[in-house]
């Protein structure tokens, strides 16, 4: 059963980290800039490690070009 989470992304940060600030809502700091899809790729890689889910089972459902995203974990 897929799980949906909300993510607020802060690209060009000094660190890579994930903070859970509410139920199924996360604040993610990324070192990568938000250009050429680099931040989205880094986001998926970080979420994969954080949740223990393979990269291929994580999809950005809404907000690929926004700082606020809906992510589906399958």
C-alpha positions as CSV (number, residue, x, y, z in Angstrom):
1,X,0.0,0.0,0.0
2,X,1.6,3.3,-1.1
3,X,2.3,5.9,1.6
4,X,2.2,9.6,0.8
5,X,4.3,12.2,2.6
6,X,4.6,15.9,2.2
7,X,8.1,17.4,1.9
8,X,9.4,21.0,2.0
9,X,12.8,21.1,0.3
10,X,15.6,23.7,1.1
11,X,18.1,23.4,-1.8
12,X,21.6,24.9,-1.6
13,X,21.9,24.2,2.1
14,X,25.1,23.7,4.0
15,X,24.0,20.2,5.0
16,X,22.0,17.2,3.9
17,X,19.4,16.3,6.5
18,X,15.8,15.3,7.0
19,X,13.6,16.6,9.8
20,X,10.2,15.2,10.7
21,X,8.2,18.1,12.0
22,X,4.7,16.6,11.8
23,X,3.0,13.4,11.0
24,X,4.0,12.5,7.4
25,X,5.5,16.0,6.9
26,X,9.2,16.5,6.5
27,X,11.7,19.3,6.0
28,X,14.6,18.3,3.9
29,X,17.9,20.2,3.5
30,X,19.8,19.5,0.3
31,X,23.3,20.6,-0.7
32,X,22.4,20.3,-4.4
33,X,21.0,23.3,-6.2
34,X,17.5,23.3,-7.7
35,X,18.7,23.2,-11.3
36,X,18.7,20.4,-13.9
37,X,16.7,18.2,-11.5
38,X,19.7,17.7,-9.3
39,X,17.8,18.6,-6.0
40,X,15.0,16.1,-6.9
41,X,17.5,13.3,-7.5
42,X,19.3,14.0,-4.2
43,X,15.9,14.1,-2.5
44,X,14.9,10.7,-3.8
45,X,18.3,9.3,-2.8
46,X,18.1,10.7,0.8
47,X,14.5,9.5,1.2
48,X,15.5,6.0,0.0
49,X,18.1,5.8,2.8
50,X,15.9,7.4,5.4
51,X,12.9,5.1,4.9
52,X,14.9,2.0,3.7
53,X,12.9,1.9,0.4
54,X,14.6,1.3,-3.0
55,X,15.0,4.4,-5.2
56,X,12.7,2.9,-7.9
57,X,9.8,2.8,-5.4
58,X,9.8,6.5,-4.6
59,X,8.0,8.9,-6.9
60,X,7.4,12.7,-6.7
61,X,3.6,12.8,-7.3
62,X,3.2,16.6,-7.2
63,X,5.6,19.6,-7.0
64,X,8.6,18.5,-9.1
65,X,9.4,22.2,-9.7
66,X,8.2,23.4,-6.4
67,X,9.8,23.5,-2.9
68,X,6.7,21.7,-1.5
69,X,6.3,18.2,-2.8
70,X,4.0,15.2,-2.4
71,X,6.1,12.0,-2.4
72,X,4.7,8.5,-2.8
73,X,6.6,5.6,-1.2
74,X,5.6,2.2,-2.6
